[in-house]
């Protein structure tokens, strides 16, 4: 009888609170989620970079749909169901995961309005969460904090906010410096998954020591301890997040509710008909190798036959798609199967770089025009279907912010046929143009009855020869021509390209 009365009392209480929430929910959600909502802006700005599209997401996890939902179904639940689920979550965490109309609004954001993005973040979770959990456990802080980078950066290690916060954990320059994250023009440890995670754990632990409250620690992580302390004073000394919430900056008012909502949505994703979209690239086994000279991602991409987007994903620490040659910034992460190729051809890769730089210098000295549309010092690029600023900046080895400055752009939106003025470094413009010319001139090799072959001409090297023919690699040529000195090719030599068949 006592148990029955307790359950009845709980149900009545939940129903009353649910009714109160129902009355205010529509107005609250409407007020929360205008197009300029800070969390919504973070999600959409991450999508605008083209980062997610470059990872090749797929839908192979549809077998997890044990509820039999239709593909476009958007399940809805009553407040009692939410309260029960939140009770289950709270039993497993030191956080106070409350359910109210603010949190409900962010549940709708992640589970409905940006459902597809949430599916992609679920797919990325196996890549990043083990790293987060290991470090959180190392510092003895709640494992639920692994969800924080979803709110901060949508799990994009290259994410950069409008105020300059960078990386998965969105460190500002000064805060990153305080916790040992070094930043230079070419190298930014705020985007290093391992180093930034370690720094974030130490920072969060320090903030918790200040307040002895995880909600306030999260608020301070977002807006700084100074703003939290001001809010406490304005709230006449109250120290609950929900009591000081109205005195916090606008973005921070949604920050903790968003974090709570992400905890819920990631735990109950399948109930909301959301299933992981796994990026193809995350299936790579990877390893790290030392680099002994500066080299660009473009050179590595062409020589090792790896898309630049994959190199960016595996090496988020490097800015401008370039690995400099100084201590602390000279490691390269590659798919395991490419490590051997890199080590076997490392000197040749550097030689190709040096040769390209030499040719570019000669062309510049002779004032030879590059076969692209130019106007003064600018390259004039015409926007095509599918173009985004990130891809164009990558092609011309510059930053998105530079392209926007050069063209007086106030948003990342482009229209087909739009002209963009780009003041790219000439060596990279020439390099990209040369690649296009080589691709256009690819032809069929000659045939001697046993092998297809190429006759060496002045200036030829294995790299250029391999690029002249479809489906041919430097490694393949080396195996077929072990009796030839690849570093000193003689004019007229017949180089085997591939065997018959």
C-alpha positions as MATLAB code, in Angstrom:
seq = 'XXXXXXXXXXXXXXXXXXXXXXXXXXXXXXXXXXXXXXXXXXXXXXXXXXXXXXXXXXXXXXXXXXXXXXXXXXXXXXXXXXXXXXXXXXXXXXXXXXXXXXXXXXXXXXXXXXXXXXXXXXXXXXXXXXXXXXXXXXXXXXXXXXXXXXXXXXXXXXXXXXXXXXXXXXXXXXXXXXXXXXXXXXXXXXXXXXXXXXXXXXXXXXXXXXXXXXXXXXXXXXXXXXXXXXXXXXXXXXXXXXXXXXXXXXXXXXXXXXXXXXXXXXXXXXXXXXXXXXXXXXXXXXXXXXXXXXXXXXXXXXXXXXXXXXXXXXXXXXXXXXXXXXXXXXXXXXXXXXXXXXXXXXXXXXXXXXXXXXXXXXXXXXXXXXXXXXXXXXXXXXXXXXXXXXXXXXXXXXXXXXXXXXXXXXXXXXXXXXXXXXXXXXXXXXXXXXXXXXXXXXXXXXXXXXXXXXXXXXXXXXXXXXXXXXXXXXXXXXXXXXXXXXXXXXXXXXXXXXXXX';
ca = [
       0.000    0.000    0.000;
       2.836    2.378    0.893;
       4.551    1.614   -2.420;
       1.294    2.274   -4.307;
       0.772    5.647   -2.607;
       4.389    6.660   -3.316;
       4.029    5.843   -7.011;
       0.693    7.664   -7.151;
       2.165   10.737   -5.500;
       5.096   10.702   -7.928;
       2.760   10.413  -10.931;
       0.567   13.291   -9.728;
       3.632   15.479   -9.121;
       5.113   14.688  -12.539;
       1.754   15.300  -14.217;
       1.431   18.704  -12.536;
       4.937   19.735  -13.534;
       4.371   18.364  -17.028;
       1.204   20.457  -17.346;
       3.135   23.539  -16.262;
       5.828   22.728  -18.828;
       3.253   22.199  -21.560;
       1.798   25.652  -21.012;
       5.120   27.438  -21.232;
       6.976   25.144  -23.613;
       5.839   26.594  -26.926;
       6.610   30.168  -25.942;
       9.926   29.203  -24.374;
      11.088   27.164  -27.347;
      10.034   29.909  -29.715;
      12.052   32.414  -27.710;
      15.033   30.072  -27.406;
      15.456   28.997  -30.978;
      15.467   31.912  -33.308;
      17.937   31.605  -36.177;
      20.625   33.384  -34.148;
      20.547   30.955  -31.201;
      24.214   30.473  -30.197;
      24.145   26.661  -30.109;
      22.241   26.482  -33.382;
      24.786   28.901  -34.859;
      27.662   26.634  -33.756;
      26.085   23.577  -35.384;
      25.311   25.387  -38.630;
      28.728   27.048  -38.847;
      30.360   23.618  -38.525;
      28.192   22.291  -41.336;
      29.030   25.283  -43.542;
      32.753   24.407  -43.482;
      32.170   21.278  -45.556;
      34.068   19.246  -42.922;
      31.371   16.618  -42.458;
      30.833   16.182  -46.197;
      34.539   15.449  -46.711;
      34.457   12.412  -44.394;
      32.194   10.220  -46.532;
      29.427    9.340  -44.070;
      27.321    6.257  -44.764;
      24.119    4.688  -43.408;
      25.379    1.177  -42.672;
      24.040    1.299  -39.092;
      20.371    1.185  -40.069;
      20.175   -2.358  -38.631;
      20.134   -0.699  -35.188;
      16.562    0.403  -35.871;
      14.985   -2.138  -33.505;
      11.865    0.012  -33.133;
      10.890   -0.392  -36.776;
      10.671    3.364  -37.400;
      10.145    4.638  -40.919;
      13.182    6.523  -42.242;
      11.511    9.949  -41.951;
       9.679    9.259  -38.696;
      10.193   11.782  -35.869;
       8.983   10.172  -32.618;
       7.381   12.324  -29.930;
       7.123   11.568  -26.212;
       5.153   12.980  -23.324;
       6.752   14.703  -20.344;
       6.290   11.682  -18.084;
       8.472    9.590  -20.415;
      11.162   12.264  -20.363;
      11.083   12.499  -16.572;
      11.441    8.733  -16.231;
      14.376    8.659  -18.613;
      16.066   11.538  -16.836;
      15.670    9.680  -13.556;
      17.557    6.759  -15.083;
      20.311    9.080  -16.334;
      20.637   10.851  -12.989;
      21.115    7.555  -11.181;
      24.372    7.060  -13.111;
      25.965   10.510  -12.976;
      27.188   13.137  -10.468;
      25.609   15.821  -12.678;
      22.147   17.140  -11.932;
      20.480   16.397  -15.263;
      17.203   18.241  -14.805;
      14.375   18.166  -17.325;
      12.613   21.471  -17.938;
      11.357   23.495  -20.885;
      14.843   24.920  -21.580;
      16.353   21.450  -21.812;
      13.341   20.263  -23.803;
      13.999   22.978  -26.363;
      17.560   21.723  -26.916;
      16.378   18.114  -27.078;
      14.176   19.216  -29.959;
      17.158   20.973  -31.546;
      19.395   17.881  -31.531;
      16.693   15.221  -31.999;
      14.527   17.012  -34.580;
      15.833   20.220  -36.177;
      19.422   18.971  -36.560;
      18.751   15.249  -36.468;
      21.049   14.467  -39.412;
      23.946   16.275  -37.786;
      23.392   14.333  -34.557;
      23.551   11.063  -36.536;
      26.950   12.087  -37.907;
      28.226   12.975  -34.441;
      27.056    9.555  -33.232;
      29.129    8.081  -36.047;
      32.189   10.070  -34.960;
      31.761    9.121  -31.287;
      33.779    5.845  -31.517;
      36.694    7.863  -32.916;
      36.863   10.494  -30.162;
      35.029    9.183  -27.087;
      37.665    6.569  -26.093;
      40.279    9.368  -26.067;
      38.005   11.633  -24.018;
      37.039    8.896  -21.556;
      40.632    7.822  -20.959;
      41.661   11.362  -20.048;
      38.556   12.094  -17.971;
      39.183    8.912  -16.000;
      42.860    9.860  -15.594;
      41.878   13.133  -13.879;
      38.994   11.632  -11.915;
      36.243   13.786  -13.412;
      32.823   12.654  -14.731;
      32.850   10.661  -17.960;
      29.701   12.515  -19.075;
      31.977   15.442  -19.953;
      32.851   13.508  -23.113;
      29.676   15.076  -24.541;
      30.954   18.621  -24.055;
      32.825   18.822  -27.421;
      29.517   18.078  -29.171;
      28.134   21.325  -27.773;
      31.431   23.166  -28.273;
      32.529   22.099  -31.755;
      30.175   19.423  -33.146;
      33.220   17.084  -32.904;
      35.244   19.070  -35.436;
      38.906   19.401  -34.330;
      39.406   22.225  -36.865;
      36.429   24.216  -35.577;
      37.015   27.920  -35.028;
      34.467   30.258  -33.473;
      33.774   33.858  -34.441;
      35.850   35.006  -31.432;
      38.810   32.724  -32.181;
      38.165   29.726  -29.918;
      39.659   26.696  -31.649;
      39.518   22.905  -31.633;
      37.265   20.197  -30.220;
      37.270   21.870  -26.804;
      37.215   25.451  -28.171;
      40.187   26.940  -26.343;
      40.809   30.659  -26.601;
      44.432   31.568  -27.312;
      45.261   32.780  -23.779;
      43.533   29.914  -22.008;
      45.203   27.400  -24.299;
      48.562   28.997  -23.554;
      47.880   28.750  -19.803;
      47.403   24.994  -20.184;
      50.427   24.384  -22.393;
      48.857   24.468  -25.865;
      51.277   26.120  -28.293;
      50.062   28.038  -31.334;
      51.916   29.336  -34.396;
      50.987   30.329  -37.943;
      51.419   26.746  -39.147;
      50.764   24.666  -36.030;
      47.988   24.882  -33.435;
      47.925   22.418  -30.550;
      44.384   23.521  -29.662;
      43.389   21.279  -32.599;
      45.510   18.376  -31.348;
      42.965   15.815  -30.151;
      45.190   14.345  -27.425;
      46.874   17.494  -26.096;
      43.712   19.600  -26.120;
      41.726   16.867  -24.351;
      44.350   16.640  -21.623;
      44.345   20.437  -21.242;
      40.509   20.568  -21.148;
      40.414   17.964  -18.379;
      42.878   19.963  -16.277;
      40.954   23.176  -16.891;
      37.593   21.609  -15.997;
      39.060   20.100  -12.836;
      40.409   23.524  -11.808;
      37.007   25.128  -12.420;
      35.251   22.493  -10.340;
      37.642   23.230   -7.463;
      36.538   26.889   -7.630;
      32.796   26.173   -7.324;
      32.412   22.578   -6.152;
      29.502   22.424   -8.596;
      29.640   20.952  -12.105;
      26.897   23.199  -13.538;
      28.843   26.303  -12.504;
      32.106   24.749  -13.708;
      30.510   24.240  -17.134;
      29.184   27.798  -17.171;
      32.660   29.096  -16.276;
      34.197   26.944  -19.031;
      31.953   28.714  -21.507;
      32.072   32.343  -20.359;
      34.956   32.452  -17.877;
      34.997   32.465  -14.050;
      34.749   36.268  -13.999;
      31.300   36.273  -15.599;
      30.084   33.489  -13.321;
      31.296   35.369  -10.243;
      29.506   38.527  -11.432;
      26.297   36.527  -11.945;
      26.554   35.129   -8.406;
      26.932   38.649   -6.979;
      23.990   39.945   -9.008;
      21.913   36.984   -7.800;
      22.646   38.084   -4.219;
      25.011   35.228   -3.493;
      22.910   32.368   -4.856;
      25.100   29.576   -6.246;
      22.752   27.372   -8.264;
      23.132   27.608  -12.051;
      19.361   27.893  -12.496;
      19.201   30.716   -9.927;
      21.975   32.763  -11.570;
      21.134   31.789  -15.160;
      19.405   35.076  -16.052;
      22.511   37.027  -14.994;
      24.864   35.049  -17.286;
      25.771   35.984  -20.897;
      23.176   34.896  -23.450;
      25.261   32.061  -24.900;
      25.921   30.598  -21.440;
      22.215   30.592  -20.601;
      21.770   27.916  -23.257;
      25.095   26.182  -22.680;
      24.242   24.000  -19.667;
      20.733   23.095  -20.984;
      22.365   22.128  -24.294;
      24.911   19.949  -22.478;
      22.116   18.223  -20.536;
      20.129   17.711  -23.751;
      23.134   16.176  -25.525;
      23.606   13.741  -22.624;
      20.004   12.688  -23.076;
      19.940   12.522  -26.893;
      23.192   10.552  -27.161;
      21.850    8.073  -24.578;
      18.385    7.734  -26.140;
      19.217    8.322  -29.813;
      17.661    5.092  -31.093;
      14.402    5.896  -29.294;
      14.335    9.115  -31.347;
      15.001    7.262  -34.614;
      18.579    8.547  -34.805;
      21.293    6.059  -35.768;
      25.034    6.521  -36.324;
      26.251    7.631  -39.716;
      29.791    6.354  -39.652;
      32.467    8.238  -41.615;
      34.350    5.972  -44.030;
      37.623    7.586  -43.041;
      37.281    6.546  -39.386;
      37.757    2.923  -40.427;
      41.427    3.588  -41.208;
      44.071    2.083  -38.992;
      46.578    4.849  -38.533;
      50.107    5.464  -37.302;
      52.492    8.388  -36.877;
      55.826    8.980  -38.602;
      58.458   11.727  -38.201;
      58.875   14.268  -41.008;
      62.405   15.554  -41.655;
      61.607   18.495  -43.911;
      58.723   20.872  -44.516;
      56.097   19.508  -46.874;
      52.565   20.407  -47.965;
      49.461   18.237  -47.819;
      49.121   18.711  -51.581;
      52.466   17.040  -52.210;
      51.693   14.189  -49.815;
      48.236   13.785  -51.321;
      49.543   13.491  -54.869;
      52.498   11.247  -54.068;
      50.733    8.876  -51.631;
      47.360    8.964  -53.394;
      45.457   10.186  -50.319;
      42.783   12.909  -50.576;
      43.811   16.159  -48.892;
      40.606   15.948  -46.830;
      41.845   12.686  -45.264;
      45.207   14.253  -44.419;
      43.370   17.166  -42.795;
      41.245   14.763  -40.760;
      44.270   12.751  -39.606;
      46.426   15.845  -38.950;
      44.134   18.613  -37.613;
      46.990   20.353  -35.772;
      48.469   21.821  -38.951;
      47.166   25.106  -40.342;
      47.247   25.965  -44.034;
      47.699   22.277  -44.971;
      51.430   22.575  -44.430;
      53.846   20.744  -42.109;
      56.677   23.061  -41.013;
      60.140   21.893  -40.084;
      60.615   22.727  -36.424;
      60.675   20.735  -33.207;
      57.260   19.789  -31.887;
      55.541   20.163  -35.252;
      57.149   17.557  -37.464;
      55.022   14.437  -37.153;
      52.641   13.067  -39.765;
      49.683   10.759  -39.157;
      48.866    8.424  -42.057;
      46.777    5.305  -42.719;
      48.926    2.340  -41.685;
      49.139    0.981  -45.221;
      50.684    4.281  -46.398;
      53.457    4.444  -43.768;
      55.692    2.081  -45.752;
      55.140    4.060  -48.947;
      56.123    7.283  -47.208;
      59.268    5.854  -45.615;
      60.387    4.159  -48.847;
      59.960    7.359  -50.861;
      60.586   10.055  -48.258;
      63.676   11.504  -49.978;
      61.913   11.445  -53.332;
      58.933   13.330  -51.857;
      61.262   16.052  -50.544;
      63.128   16.025  -53.865;
      59.870   16.550  -55.738;
      59.084   19.477  -53.437;
      62.485   21.011  -54.050;
      62.172   20.478  -57.796;
      58.737   22.078  -57.851;
      59.955   25.077  -55.859;
      62.891   25.448  -58.280;
      60.594   25.394  -61.331;
      58.214   27.882  -59.702;
      61.105   30.232  -58.925;
      62.333   30.075  -62.530;
      58.820   30.733  -63.847;
      58.429   33.690  -61.509;
      61.832   35.096  -62.472;
      60.957   34.844  -66.173;
      57.555   36.383  -65.505;
      55.815   33.455  -67.192;
      52.024   33.641  -66.905;
      50.131   30.887  -65.120;
      47.340   29.443  -67.219;
      44.538   30.803  -65.029;
      42.436   33.924  -65.247;
      44.255   36.734  -63.449;
      43.676   40.409  -62.762;
      46.653   42.283  -61.409;
      48.077   40.193  -58.593;
      44.831   38.284  -58.088;
      43.636   34.928  -59.367;
      39.985   35.232  -60.374;
      38.096   32.116  -59.382;
      34.588   31.405  -60.690;
      32.370   29.568  -58.209;
      31.005   26.220  -59.396;
      28.192   24.037  -58.097;
      29.247   22.380  -54.837;
      31.972   24.896  -54.000;
      32.441   26.044  -50.410;
      34.929   28.593  -49.115;
      36.869   25.952  -47.180;
      37.583   23.944  -50.328;
      38.599   27.015  -52.324;
      40.899   28.206  -49.528;
      42.476   24.747  -49.378;
      43.085   24.748  -53.136;
      44.894   28.096  -53.058;
      46.649   27.571  -49.711;
      45.044   30.481  -47.918;
      42.475   30.992  -45.179;
      38.705   31.387  -45.487;
      38.941   34.658  -43.556;
      41.402   35.982  -46.167;
      39.074   35.163  -49.070;
      36.234   36.902  -47.226;
      38.409   39.970  -46.594;
      39.653   40.109  -50.186;
      36.077   39.946  -51.519;
      34.168   41.902  -48.822;
      32.090   38.829  -47.935;
      30.035   38.924  -44.742;
      28.877   35.280  -44.832;
      30.115   31.912  -46.119;
      27.374   31.673  -48.744;
      28.437   31.512  -52.376;
      26.456   31.606  -55.601;
      27.277   29.767  -58.812;
      29.141   32.031  -61.253;
      30.334   34.407  -58.528;
      33.854   35.792  -59.083;
      36.319   35.554  -56.195;
      39.622   37.441  -56.131;
      42.331   35.326  -54.525;
      45.848   36.534  -53.763;
      47.363   33.065  -53.422;
      51.033   32.199  -53.018;
      52.309   31.738  -56.559;
      54.070   28.433  -55.897;
      50.811   26.790  -54.854;
      48.807   28.311  -57.689;
      51.406   27.025  -60.145;
      51.428   23.648  -58.447;
      47.664   23.275  -58.694;
      47.666   24.430  -62.290;
      50.469   22.018  -63.162;
      48.461   19.142  -61.734;
      45.473   20.146  -63.863;
      47.700   20.290  -66.958;
      49.195   16.872  -66.231;
      45.738   15.378  -65.717;
      44.597   16.848  -69.027;
      47.618   15.397  -70.852;
      47.362   11.839  -69.498;
      47.759    9.386  -72.347;
      48.274    5.707  -73.065;
      51.862    4.415  -72.743;
      53.643    2.717  -75.636;
      53.643   -1.080  -75.865;
      56.525   -3.423  -76.758;
      54.609   -6.726  -76.644;
      55.383   -7.480  -72.993;
      55.263   -4.171  -71.111;
      53.767   -0.732  -71.541;
      56.609    1.770  -71.354;
      57.621    5.440  -71.340;
      60.685    6.942  -73.021;
      62.534    9.349  -70.725;
      62.634   12.963  -71.914;
      64.566   15.927  -70.532;
      63.343   16.923  -67.080;
      61.443   13.670  -66.470;
      61.348   12.052  -63.038;
      59.366    9.104  -61.666;
      56.799   11.362  -60.056;
      55.956   13.174  -63.306;
      56.007    9.939  -65.316;
      53.575    8.199  -62.950;
      51.204   11.174  -63.184;
      51.165   11.034  -66.975;
      49.362    7.700  -67.040;
      46.105    6.593  -65.411;
      46.428    3.950  -62.703;
      50.237    4.150  -62.468;
      52.159    4.773  -59.235;
      55.797    5.532  -58.447;
      56.042    2.316  -56.430;
      54.794    0.288  -59.390;
      57.400    1.850  -61.696;
      60.192    1.211  -59.178;
      59.308   -2.485  -58.890;
      59.303   -2.925  -62.669;
      62.596   -1.031  -63.143;
      64.880   -2.149  -60.312;
      67.924   -2.000  -62.619;
      67.464    1.746  -63.245;
      68.733    4.574  -61.033;
      65.488    6.416  -60.329;
      67.360    9.516  -59.156;
      69.407    9.813  -62.361;
      67.184    8.978  -65.307;
      68.993    9.015  -68.652;
      67.451   10.496  -71.800;
      65.941    7.872  -74.092;
      65.689    5.175  -71.407;
      62.619    2.960  -71.721;
      60.814    2.912  -68.387;
      58.357    0.023  -67.870;
      54.998    1.351  -66.784;
      52.899   -1.788  -66.363;
      52.809   -5.332  -67.696;
      50.386   -6.530  -70.339;
      46.927   -7.471  -69.112;
];
